[in-house]
Amino acid sequence: MQKRHSKLVILGSGPAGCSNSQRWRQHYNYVRPHSSLNYQSPFEYASKAA
């Protein structure tokens, strides 16, 4: 079984924090594979379901 580690990510505040959070959300929804979605990104999963 794979061991998972969580880490604290500080996004910052102001324009830099906003940019970092947008970049993270973009990666999470369009790039990062999710095991619960059969290792597809949410975008890929939704595209195939539509």
Backbone bond lengths (Angstrom), bond angles and torsions (degrees), N, CA, C in turn:
res aa  C-N    CA-C-N  psi(-1)  N-CA   C-N-CA  omega(-1)  CA-C   N-CA-C  phi
1 M - - - 1.447 - - 1.526 108.89 -
2 Q 1.282 115.52 138.25 1.463 121.09 -178.80 1.524 110.04 -77.75
3 K 1.310 115.76 134.90 1.452 120.99 177.85 1.523 109.00 -91.34
4 R 1.322 115.74 131.71 1.463 120.08 -178.95 1.507 109.90 -106.86
5 H 1.300 115.40 145.39 1.458 122.60 177.71 1.518 108.46 -121.54
6 S 1.294 114.63 136.41 1.461 117.33 174.66 1.518 108.10 -102.30
7 K 1.304 115.67 150.64 1.454 119.86 178.75 1.516 109.46 -138.89
8 L 1.272 114.84 150.76 1.448 121.66 178.99 1.519 108.85 -85.21
9 V 1.301 115.56 127.51 1.459 120.97 177.72 1.521 107.73 -114.76
10 I 1.308 116.25 121.29 1.450 121.27 178.54 1.522 107.61 -97.08
11 L 1.316 116.16 115.25 1.454 121.00 -175.36 1.519 113.22 -84.68
12 G 1.308 117.64 -20.23 1.459 120.97 -178.85 1.509 111.14 91.96
13 S 1.309 114.73 -173.87 1.460 119.68 -179.87 1.516 109.30 -132.80
14 G 1.309 115.72 169.33 1.452 120.42 -179.48 1.512 111.87 71.91
15 P 1.314 118.47 -156.99 1.461 122.03 -177.45 1.530 113.40 -59.46
16 A 1.330 117.01 -38.58 1.470 119.52 -179.87 1.520 110.70 -64.98
17 G 1.315 117.33 -42.11 1.461 120.98 178.91 1.512 111.91 -64.78
18 C 1.308 116.75 -39.27 1.458 121.65 178.40 1.524 110.21 -64.30
19 S 1.318 116.93 -44.98 1.455 121.66 179.08 1.529 110.81 -62.37
20 N 1.335 116.80 -42.87 1.460 120.54 179.53 1.515 111.39 -64.30
21 S 1.318 118.19 -42.51 1.458 120.71 -179.01 1.526 110.89 -68.61
22 Q 1.310 118.11 -36.27 1.465 120.99 176.60 1.522 110.79 -65.88
23 R 1.320 116.17 -41.77 1.463 120.66 178.81 1.529 110.55 -64.59
24 W 1.337 117.37 -41.47 1.467 121.39 178.69 1.532 110.35 -63.83
25 R 1.344 116.59 -46.14 1.461 120.53 -179.48 1.533 110.53 -62.75
26 Q 1.298 117.92 -40.19 1.468 122.53 177.43 1.529 109.96 -59.92
27 H 1.323 116.83 -48.25 1.459 121.26 179.39 1.530 110.80 -62.29
28 Y 1.323 116.57 -45.52 1.463 121.87 -177.06 1.525 111.38 -62.24
29 N 1.311 118.49 -40.20 1.459 121.83 -174.90 1.526 115.05 -91.54
30 Y 1.328 118.08 -24.11 1.459 120.03 -174.56 1.526 114.83 -115.56
31 V 1.329 118.65 -18.13 1.457 120.88 -174.93 1.530 112.10 -118.51
32 R 1.320 116.92 -51.15 1.459 122.73 -171.43 1.531 111.95 -65.72
33 P 1.358 117.76 123.79 1.457 119.77 176.08 1.533 110.79 -74.14
34 H 1.323 116.04 142.92 1.462 122.60 179.53 1.528 108.50 -114.14
35 S 1.303 117.17 127.91 1.463 120.63 -178.18 1.527 111.31 -61.47
36 S 1.327 118.02 -35.02 1.468 120.76 -179.43 1.529 112.38 -69.13
37 L 1.325 117.14 -15.06 1.464 122.08 178.52 1.525 111.04 -108.63
38 N 1.336 115.14 29.03 1.472 121.52 -179.47 1.528 111.26 59.26
39 Y 1.312 115.70 41.56 1.471 124.96 177.29 1.525 113.10 58.87
40 Q 1.319 115.00 40.67 1.455 122.27 172.04 1.518 108.09 -116.16
41 S 1.312 116.19 156.96 1.462 118.79 172.90 1.529 107.62 -74.15
42 P 1.335 118.51 157.21 1.462 119.52 176.30 1.537 112.33 -55.76
43 F 1.318 117.06 -36.13 1.458 120.57 178.38 1.529 111.00 -63.69
44 E 1.332 117.13 -46.39 1.466 120.48 178.45 1.530 110.87 -61.32
45 Y 1.319 115.66 -44.41 1.460 120.66 -179.52 1.527 111.10 -60.92
46 A 1.318 117.51 -46.74 1.462 121.83 -179.42 1.537 110.86 -66.39
47 S 1.321 116.84 -36.29 1.471 120.37 179.75 1.519 111.41 -64.26
48 K 1.330 116.79 -39.05 1.466 121.22 -179.65 1.521 111.55 -76.08
49 A 1.327 117.06 -28.19 1.468 120.92 -178.72 1.529 111.58 -77.71
50 A 1.307 117.02 -23.48 1.479 120.34 -175.80 1.508 112.05 -82.43
